[in-house]
Amino acid sequence: MSALIQLFGSFFTIGLFAFGGGYAVLSFLQQEVERRGWMTTERFVDLIAIAQSTPGPIAINMATFVGYQTGGIPGALIATLAVSLPGMIMMTTFALFFFHFYERPKTQALFKG
């Protein structure tokens, strides 16, 4: 169970600081994978090749593949959710604030220029 908690923590952190897109995440992800001893560098490079060739964002694909290699299907689900969760939280928070302030005249004027 602690491996799944480590997966969640690592991938949540990666998702939180994943500025610059999926390829920017790869270096940080590789350092985390090597630090925790989840897989060899060779295996990690193989997963990058697979993640590039499958549909979808590379960060999500890598989270799924590393999670699966580390913790099977539960690991894949947890890692994928964890890397996606920070963005979901930020967008939901932004949407709540946006809809709260959208009807105000100053906000309308700001959007009109």
N, C-alpha and C positions, 0 to 999 in steps of 0.2 A: 504493500500500500504506500510506503514512503517513496517508492520510485514514481508512482503516479502523482504524488504531491510535488516532488521535485520537477516532474515534467510540467505540471501546471504552473508552478512558480517561474520556471525558466522561460516558458513560452509566453506567459502573461507579460513578463518583463520585456521580452523581445517585441511583442506586439505593442507595448507601451512606447517603446523608443524606436519604432520602425519607420523613421522618417527617411524619405528618399526612395521608397519602393522596395520591392522584394529582393532585388539584387544587392541593395545596401545592407540587407539583413543577413546575407550569407556569411559574411566575415564574423559578425557577432555570434551567429548560430554555430559556426565551426568552432570558435573559441569555447563556447558553452559545452558543445558535444565532447570536445577533447578534454576539457577540464573535468567533466563528470565521468569520462571514460565510457560513454555510451556506445561508441563505435570507433573504428579506425579511420584515419584520414582517407584511405583508399575507398572504404565503404561510403564515406560521406560524399566523395567526389562522384561515385557511381550514382548515389541518390540525386545529386544535382542534375546529372544527365537525364535521369528518369523524370525528375520534376520539370525540367525544361520541355520535355517532349509530351507531357500530359497537359490537357486543357486546364486552364485556371491560373490564378496567381502563383508564382513560384514560392512565395513565403507560406501560403496555405498548403501547397503541395509538400514542401519540405517539412512543415510541422506535422502533417499527416504521416509522411514516410518515416521521419525520425521517431515520432510517437509510436508507430507500429513496430519499428525495430526494437524499441526500448520496452514497450509494455503491451504489445499485441493490439487487438482491437480497442480495448479500453484506453490504452495509451494513445492510439491514433485519434480517438474521439476527444480525449482530454486536451491533447496538444493543439488540435485544430480549434477547439472552442477557446482555449486560453490565448492563442495568438490573435484570434478574431475579437475577443471580448473587449479589449481596451478601445478599439475603434468604434465598436457598437455603443459602448458607454458614452464616449465623447460625442458621437453623432446624435444620440438620443438627448443628451444634455443640451447640446446646441439647438436642437429642434424645439425643445421645451422653452428655452429662453427666446428663441426666434418667434415662436407663436405667441408668447406672452407680450413681447414688445412690438410685434408687427403692426398692430392697429394704431399705434401712437402716431400722431402727426409728424413728430420729428423723425421717426423711423421711416415713415413714408417719404418725407422730403429727402432723406439720405439716399434712399433707393432711386429716387427720381433725378438726383443730381443737383 
